[in-house]
Amino acid sequence: MIRTKNLWIIPLLGWILFISLPLTIMSREPRPDIQLVLLTSVSFWLFFLLYFLLFYFNVLVLIPKLFLKQKYVWFAGIFMGGCLAIYYLQPFENLIFKKFHTQEEPRGHEERFPGPPPRPFGENPPPPPRPASNNGTTVDFVSLVLFVVIWVVAMAVKISEQWRLSEKRVILSEADKAQAELSFFKAQINPHFLFNTLNNIYALAVSNSENTAESILKLSQMMRYITEEAMEDFVPLDDEIACLRNYIDLQKLRLNAKTSVSFEITGSARGVRIAPLILMTFVENAFKYGVSNRNESGIVIRVDILSEEVSFFCQNRVFETNIDLDRKGVGIANTKKRLDFLYSGQHTLAIEKSDEMFTVHLKLSAV
């Protein structure tokens, strides 16, 4: 599943980094307590609030209303207007630098005369000096750079969020499709399996077999599990194993002496949950494609329950004459989709076909 836990840590770290930048710049000041003074000043937090509001106004309003709706001219115009506003307002220069910057007077040179040196007798005094013109405007590069960074980060955050939403929609769509295919798959397999099993039970009843009542009970339990409990995303592993055991026992009713079946369970399933019919798909394929009335065959099924994972192993011979080309691989393809959705990053599936042997090894994280 998609996990969003602790996503608040990322923006928190970003704002801590933002606060540290002006503190680092002002740390060159000769005052030893300059950083503490900044953190306790109103002007510093006004500076922070300005960029905080710019960031979330961009994330919540400008990008959704303009950029994501392809109104790029308006979006670019507001960006340029913001740059001009920062250029003239100079928030870092006016709120922080001018207030806390210390001007150091040059030392080592003392004037001997309080005024200008004396002039020779009769010399006209020079004209008074013109006031120095200050036509040049100081550029607040710190504020401009922070504005551009805030803008770019806001776009990255929003675009990443949209990408995650799109990816989630695709995954949910695939999951819905997989669920629909699962329902279709069950609608196909259940009547086919039901008819064969009923025929086998009929044969038991005709022969007055003592296994008739037990077979009917197993079929009833299995059909109840498939039609009712298997609608949930996760079910107790005990129920899934019980369904597998009933299915295998009912399949054995039609097998002859040429086919051997080994079904082993190790570990405790108490408290462990699993996606329903994940294992059933591979077991059903083993009986469908790995049984022959003329050749020796064997089916090996093993479930190992560990502390943090469930390991499933299934192996059978493959008889090509048993393969229905119209339905080949439908169940396994559907199961892969369900695994990708329900166990994203928490499972490994290895399927091998060699020397007429079909092997499935599945590992799931315990839920």
N, C-alpha and C positions, 0 to 999 in steps of 0.2 A: 504494500500500500504506500501511497505518497505520504510522507511525514513532513509536517510543518512545525514541529516542536522546536522551541528556542530560536525562532527566526528573529525575535526582538533583539538578540545579541548583536546582530550585524549593524543595524542603525545606531544602536547605543555606542558601539566602538567607533563608528564613523563620526558621531558628534564629539566624542572624547578626543579624537584626532583633530577635529576642527578647532576645538578650544585650545588644544596644545600648540597650534601654529602661532597665533599672536603672542602666547606666553613665551614661546621660544624666541620669537623676534625681539621682544622687549627684554629678554634675559640678558642682553648685552649692556643694559643700562647699569650705571655704577651703583645704584641703590641695591642693597642685598635683599631687601624685602619687596622688590618690585612685583613679583608674581603673586604674592599674597595680597598686595595692595590692589592689583588688577582684579583678582577674583572677588574681592569684597567691594568693588566699585560698581555704581549703577551704570556708568557709561559703557563698561565692558559687557554687561549683560544686555544693554540696549543694542550693542553691536552684534552680539550673538542672536538676539531675538530677531533682528532684521533679516539675517540670512536663514534663520530657522523658518520664518514666515515665507521667505522667497522660495525655499526648497519645497515646502508642502503646498504652497499655492501652485507651483509648477506641477507637482505630482498629482494633486487632487483636481485641479481646474484646467490649467493650460494644456497639458499633454492629453488628457481625455477629451477635452472639448475641441481642441484645435489640431494637435499633431496626429492623434489616432484617427481623426476624421478627415485627414489629408488637407487641412487648411494650412499649408506650409507657409504661405506668404504672410498671413497674420501672425503665425508663430514666430517666424524670423523677424518680423517687424517689432514684436514685443520684446524679443531678445535684444535687438539693437537699441530699442528704447531703454531697456534695463541697463545696458552697458553705458549709455549716455548719462542716465540718472546716477549711476555709481561714480562715473567720472567726475561729475560736478558736485555730488554730495560728499565724496571722499570720506566714507564712514570710518575707516581705520585711522586716517590722518586726523580727523576732527574729534572722534570719540576716544581714541586711545593715545596716539603718538604725541599730539600736541599737549595733551593733559599730563602725560607722565614722562615725557622726554626731558632729560636734564641737560641744560646747556652748560658746558664747562668752559670757564674762562682760561685763555692761554696764560701760562705762568712763565717766570724767568726773565720777563722784560718789564721794567718799571720806568715810567716817564719821569724825567728830571724836572721838567717844567709842567706846571699845571695847565698852561696855555701854549699857544704857538710861540716859537723863538722870536726874540726881539728883531726888529727891522732896522736897517741903517736909517740915519736921520734924513728926512725929506723924501723917503720912498713911499709911494702911494700904496696903500694896502691892497692886496689882491681881492678880486671879486669873491663874494661868498660862494661856496661850493653849491652846485645844484643837487637837489635831493635825488638819491639814486632811484631810478625808475624800476618798478617791479612788475614789468609787463608779463614775464614768464609765469605760467601756472604750474604748480607742483602736481605731478601725476601720481595718484595713489595706486601704485601697481599692486600692492597687497590686496586692496579691496577688489580691483578688477580681476585678478587671478582667482580669488576666492569666489567671486560671482560666476566666472566661467566654470570652475570646478563644481560648484553647487548645481549649476544648470545641467552640466553633462552627467553628473551622478544621478540627478533626478530622472533624466531621460533613461539612463541605464537601468535604474530601479524599476521604473514603470514598464519599460519594454520587456525586461526580464519577467516581471509579474504577468504581463500579457502572454508571454511565451509559455510560462508555466500553466496558465489557465487553458491555453490552446492545447498544450500537451495533455493536460488532465481531461479535456473534452474528448480528445482522440482515444485516450485509454478507456474512458467510460463508455465511449461508443463501441470500442472493440469488446469491452466486457459485456455490454448489452447484446452485442452480436453473438458472443460466445455463449451467453446464457440462453439466447434463442436457439442456437445450434444444439445446446445441451438438451433443451426441451424437445427439439425435433429428434435428436438422437435417442432420447428415452422413449419417445413415441414410436420410434421404429424398432428399438431393441426389445421393449417390454412385451408387445404382442407376440413377436417371434419366439422369444424365450419362454413366454407364458404358454404358448401352444405346445411347444416341444416338451416342457416340463409336465403339463397336464396329460399329455399322451403317455409320458413315462409313468406318472402316478396312476393313470388308468390301467397300465399294464401291471403295476404292483397290486392294484385292487383286484384285478381279474385273477391274479395268482394268489390272492389272499396273503400277500406279504405283510409281515409285521412292521415294515418300514413305511407303510402307506400313510398312517396318521402323522408320523414324524415329518414326512416329506411335505404333506399339506401344511403343517405348522411352519416349516422353514420357508415355504413359498409365500405364505401369508406375511410373515415377519419381513421378508425381503421386499415384497411389493409395498408394504406400509412404509418402510424406510425410504424407498426410491420415490414414492409419490408424495410423501409428507415431509419427513425430516430433511431430505436432500434439497429442499428449497432454500435453506439457510446458507450463508457464506461459509460458516464453519460449524462443524458438529463434533461431538465427542469421538475420539479415535476408537474407543470401545465399540461404538455403534457401527463405524465403518468396517472394523475388523469382523464384527458379527455378521454384517451383510456379506462380506467376502466369504466367510466360512459357509454361510447358507448357500451362496451362489455356487461355490466349489462342490459342496455336497450334492446339490441338485444336478450339477453337470456330470457328476460321477455316475448318475443313474443311466446315462446313455453311453458310457465308455465301456470298451471291452478290455480284455486282458493285455492288449498290446500297448495301452497308454497308462503310464504311471504319473501320479500327481503327488508332489511334496509341498506341503504348506506349513511353514514354521513361523512362530512369533517369539521374539526374545525381548525382555524388558517389560516394564510396567506402563500401561497406557492410561493410568489414572490421572485425571486432570489435564490430559493433552487433548487438543482440538485440532481438526484437520478439515480441509475443504472436502465436501462430499463428492464421492464417485471419482475422485482423482486417481485412486488406485484401481478402482473397478474397471476403468477403461482399458488398462493394460492387461488385467486378468481376463477380461472378456475377449480381447484380441488373441490372447494365448490359446484359449479354448476354440476360438473360431478358426484360427489359421494353423494351430499346432497339433491337431488331432487327425489321425488317419485310421481307417478300418483295416488297412492292409499292411502298414509299416509300423515298426516299433517307434514309439515317441514318448517323450517325457516332458512334464511341465514342472518347473521349480519356482516356487513363490516364497519369498522370505521378507518379513518385516522386522527390523531391528529398532527398538525404541531406546534411544539414549537420553541423557539428561538435557541436552539442548537441541537435538535433532531427531528426525524420524527418517530412517533409511529403508528404502523399498527396492527389492531385487526380484526380477521376473525373467525367466528364460524358457524358451521353447523352440522346437524345430519348426521350420516353415515348409509347408507343403503348398506349392504354387497352385495346385488345382483347387485349393480352398479359398483363394483370394477372389472376392467380388470386386471387380474393377469399378463398379459404380459407387462403392462405399469405402474403397481402400483408403485408409489413413484419415477418414473423417473424424473418428473419435480421438485419435492422437493429436491431430491438428487443433481440435477444439480444446483438448486438455492443455496443450502448450499455451494457448491464449489465456486460459483461466489461471495457469501458473504464473504467467507474466503479470497478470493483474493482481492476484491475491497474494503472491509471494515474490513481489518485485525485489530483486537483489537478495532474496532469502532462500534460494533453491538452486540446485544443479540437476540437470537432466541429461543423461548420456544414453543414447540409443544406438546399438550396434547390430549389424547384420553381417555374419560371416560364417562360412562353412555350413550353410543352411540353418544356422542358429540365429534366433532373434533375442537380443538381450536388452533389458531396460534396467537402468540403475538411477533411482531418483532419491535425492536428499532434500528434506524440508526442514526449515527451522521450526522448532517446537513452539506452538502458540499457546 
